[in-house]
Amino acid sequence: MSVQPLTGRVAVVTGAGRGLGRAHARALAAAGASVVVNNRSPDAAEAVAAEIAASGGAAIAHTGDVADWSVAESLLGAAVAAFGDVHVLVNNAGITRDRMSFKMSEHEWDDVVRVNLKGHFAPSRFVGEHWRERGPAAGRRIVNTVSEGGLFPARGHANYSAAKAGILGLTLELAAELAKYGATANAVATRARTRMTENVEMFVKPVDGPDPYDPSHAAKVVRWLCDDEASDVTGQVLLVVGRRVGVVGPLAVQGRVALAHDWTPDDLSAAKPTLFADTSSGLPGHADLT
């Protein structure tokens, strides 16, 4: 039997007790990685670790909220203690507290931003420090979880959209900072059936035929990003809908004008056809990958 592409690698997956995180952990283990399964629920984490072990893989469970600084540090420690190193970090932990912005409470804002954004940064911080201390090496990967809600405007989750947009910025920063240590950093957005979406009509599992919203589709992309075949891919955002995979382009200057040194606000009005020539007249919509 051929050697699996991630044999000898150690992968940490946060929020891996269910849904996307579970799919990621199982896919990485099937590719040969030893996996640390993190989740706030010990039962869920242990169940996924047991599934991986029953399939012949190596996994341990780790319990805790990775937005907590000490828990994120202990996650790295558990991986090193069990398997000797960390090569892959998949940041997946996240929650929603949907509400229109003008009705959102301070707690709903703080909770979502903390779990999603800080919950991505804290593990990345300690894994990055670990890599810096060990020196440059090949095969290091960070894969973050963004969302169409952080890429395109929606309604009713300003907290979630802001956190996911922040994760996009964090991904680009990590890609730049960690490149000299042999690491890549990318992000994946997907439409998938999870606890957040399972009650939405469009995500109901089809009785027969292809299932575009199975979390395993995103897990294939995550696994590929952790493979040596993707060692030259970094700072990218991949959008996955079933068999369709797209790359979301970076923010870019789309129009510019050179004004006189004594320009006034009225000059901007006159320059609107040039400044906004390449942009749509309304808000950008969700990517059409269906």
Buried (B, 14 or more C-beta within 10 A) or exposed (E): EEEBBBEEBBBBBBBBBBBBBBBBBBBBBBBBBBBBBBBBEEEBBBBBBEBBBEEEBBBBBBBBBBBBEEBBBBBBEBBBEBBEBBBBBBBBBBBBBBBEEEEBEEEBBEBBBBBBBBBBBBBBBBBBEBBBEEEEEEBBBBBBBBBBBBBBEBEBBBBBBBBBBBBBEBBBBBBEBBBEBBBBBBBBBBBBBBEBBEEEEEBEEEEEEEBBBBBBBBBBBBBBBBBEEBBEBBBBBBBBBBEBBBEBEEEEEEEEEEEEEEEEEEEEEEBEEEBEEEEEEEEEEBBEBE
